[in-house]
Amino acid sequence: MSSADRLNRQLQCHCALLLRIIFLIASIAIFQVALCAQSSIPAAVQVPTSAQNPVFGSVPDAKPTPGVLPLTFSDAIERALRQNLAGLLSEYNTIEARGQKWQQLSALLPNVNGDVQEVRQKLSTESEGFTAKLLPGIPPIIGPYSFFDVRASATQRVFDWQAIQRYRSSVIGESVAKFNLKDARDLVVLATGNAYLQAIAGVARVETAQAQVESARALYQKAVAQQQAGVAPAIDTLRAQVEYQARQQQLIVATNDFAKQKISLARVIGLASGQEFELADKAPYEAFPVPDLETSLQRAYSLRSDYKAARDRLVAAQLERSAATAGYFPTIDMAVNFGEIGAAPGDVLPTYAVVGTLNIPIFQGGRVHGDVLKAEASLRQAEAQMADVRAQIDQDIRNALLDLKSSSDQVEVAQSSVNLAEQALTQSQDRFSAGVTDNLEVVQAQEAVAAAHESLISSLYLNNFAKVSFARALGRAEEGVREYLKGK
């Protein structure tokens, strides 16, 4: 092989290697671009449903009210407390607990019955075991004969420690259900407050977006006029048009989000499908002094309904364990009947019977032992749940206080940022009108104003929701929300 051939072959190998390297680099680049594009696609927003949590559902009105319904913050809370699914289910659970209490009480109360009988019958003595060999001369058939009996009977469990303890547990169970109802109402207030405040923020975003669209339109029209007059380049017009269309898109998104927020609010508070309404309150802001941590914790432990329910649930579990252990104890029953019996209603004689019974359990196949094990496990669960609720209250209070402080500071900074951004926008517009600079400075100032307004809207929402959350963390959401939000 000549040196020229070897050189050609080496060149071919180097070219092939170079092409492979280029192909590998291109493949990596394409893969990275694909990953970036995939990561930039927003995930579908999962709207909470009543199947996940009943607080997001309700029993809506049968038909909408004609016209547009003005809806205040207080109206929304009152509607939700009447029609939210979580509150209704908890109320029905309270009725069920009351029925359970009466069922347990029935085991301790006497059962009284009245009977009236008129009997005509014929008996076979052989079927009863009385044969002629056993009793010579006894007829094979007795009757027909008749008798009339009117009688009242009563049974009473005189002593049953198991039934007594179970009744006491059911009384505590009704108290637990009532506390759960109060806690559910607090959660309803929290969910309603969040939905209403989100809708208020949505209104503010729509109004801000509309104002920014008008400002961007004015800048675009001015840029077009200056370009036509030959005093501004085409890039200014293109830049202003891009900004104008961006603000239009922002308005479209804000309007769509606000419509969805109104639907979510209507769902939580039980408005009829298709009910038109408008928010009658705006985002309130009042300086809120951050309370002391220890004082807030003590108030929460004394007020929180879920903590009271956990405490009573523990007491009920202790009574259930005592009732299970009482399965080894004897019981005393009393049965009484009194009536009149005779061949006919006009020929009756009084009779009665009084029976006392002492029931002593000797062997029940391990049933009582199984009941004790189950009751002991339930008691341990109640103890763990109570400890967890106490820790949850501590976490809720600490988080709420941190959010109150942080959101209040954010509102102050955001308000200052809005003022500064609007001043900067005014100065940039003056500089552009004077021909000192192009409209790039104005576009940037408009974007800064938009960002400052968005920050203010978000911080106001966070501050007001922090107040609602603090009221819920204390366990007085129904009373505290109106107080903290100054009636809004």
Buried (B, 14 or more C-beta within 10 A) or exposed (E): EEEEEEEEEEEEEEEEEEEEEEEEEEEEEEEEEEEEEEEEEEEEEEEBEBEEEBBBBBEBBEEBEEEEBEBBBBBBBBBBBBBBBBBBBBBEBBEEBBEBBEEBBEBBEEEEEEEEEEEEEEBEBEEEEBEEEEEEEEEEEBEEEEBBBBBEBBBBBEBBBBBBBBBBBBBBBBBBBBBBBBBBBBBBBBBBBBBBBBBBBBBBBBBBBBBBBEBBBEBBEBBBEBBEEEEBEEEBBEBBBEBBEBBBEBBEEBBEBBEBBBBBBBBBBBBEEEBEBEBBBEBBBEEBEBBEEEEBBEBBBEBBBBBBBBBBBBBBBBBBBBBBBBBBBEBEBBBBBEBBBBEEEEEBEEEEEEEEEEEEEEEEEEEBEEBBEEBBEBBEEBBEBBEEBBEBBBEBBBBBBEBBEBBBEBBEBBBEBBEEBBEBBEEBBEBBEEEEEBBBBBBBBBBBBBEBBBBBBBBBBBBBBBBBBBBBBBBBBBEBBBEBBEEB
